[in-house]
């Protein structure tokens, strides 16, 4: 295929963010139903901490 006629790939980032939200929502609801709200809060804090660590590592490389 000629590179000049190649179409750019669609941007699926917003759709992926929505799917992550939907999946986390049902997982949190299921964990809440089985184990209680404390487990969901601890998991949310752990995920938030992990995202913060990844963000700091990415910023330190730049």
WOUR-V300809 format. One record per residue. N is the residue number from 1. RES is the residue in one letter. SS is DSSP state (helix for helix, strand for strand, loop for the rest). PHI is phi in degrees with one decimal (999 if undefined). PSI is psi in whole degrees, 0 to 359 (NA if undefined). Layout:
n: [N,N]
res: [RES,RES]
ss: [SS,SS]
phi: [PHI,PHI]
psi: [PSI,PSI]
This chain:
n: [1,2,3,4,5,6,7,8,9,10,11,12,13,14,15,16,17,18,19,20,21,22,23,24,25,26,27,28,29,30,31,32,33,34,35,36,37,38,39,40,41,42,43,44,45,46,47,48,49,50,51,52,53,54,55,56,57,58,59,60,61,62]
res: [X,X,X,X,X,X,X,X,X,X,X,X,X,X,X,X,X,X,X,X,X,X,X,X,X,X,X,X,X,X,X,X,X,X,X,X,X,X,X,X,X,X,X,X,X,X,X,X,X,X,X,X,X,X,X,X,X,X,X,X,X,X]
ss: [loop,loop,loop,loop,loop,loop,loop,loop,loop,loop,loop,loop,helix,helix,helix,helix,helix,helix,helix,helix,helix,helix,helix,helix,helix,helix,helix,helix,helix,helix,helix,helix,helix,helix,helix,loop,helix,helix,helix,helix,helix,helix,helix,helix,helix,helix,helix,helix,helix,helix,helix,helix,helix,helix,helix,helix,helix,helix,helix,helix,helix,loop]
phi: [999,-71.8,-61.2,-74.4,-98.4,-69.3,-82.0,-68.1,-70.4,-67.7,-89.9,-96.7,-58.7,-61.8,-65.8,-66.2,-63.2,-64.3,-66.3,-62.2,-60.8,-62.7,-65.4,-65.1,-62.2,-71.2,-66.7,-63.6,-65.1,-64.7,-64.9,-63.2,-67.3,-87.2,-110.0,107.5,-68.6,-60.3,-65.1,-64.6,-65.3,-62.9,-64.9,-63.0,-65.0,-64.8,-64.7,-61.5,-63.7,-61.3,-64.8,-64.6,-62.5,-61.8,-63.0,-64.5,-65.7,-66.5,-72.0,-73.3,-74.4,-82.6]
psi: [137,127,335,336,357,132,147,150,144,154,106,7,311,322,322,322,320,317,322,316,313,315,317,325,311,329,316,320,318,316,323,318,325,313,341,169,330,319,320,318,317,318,319,319,319,318,318,317,317,318,321,318,316,319,316,321,319,322,329,336,333,NA]
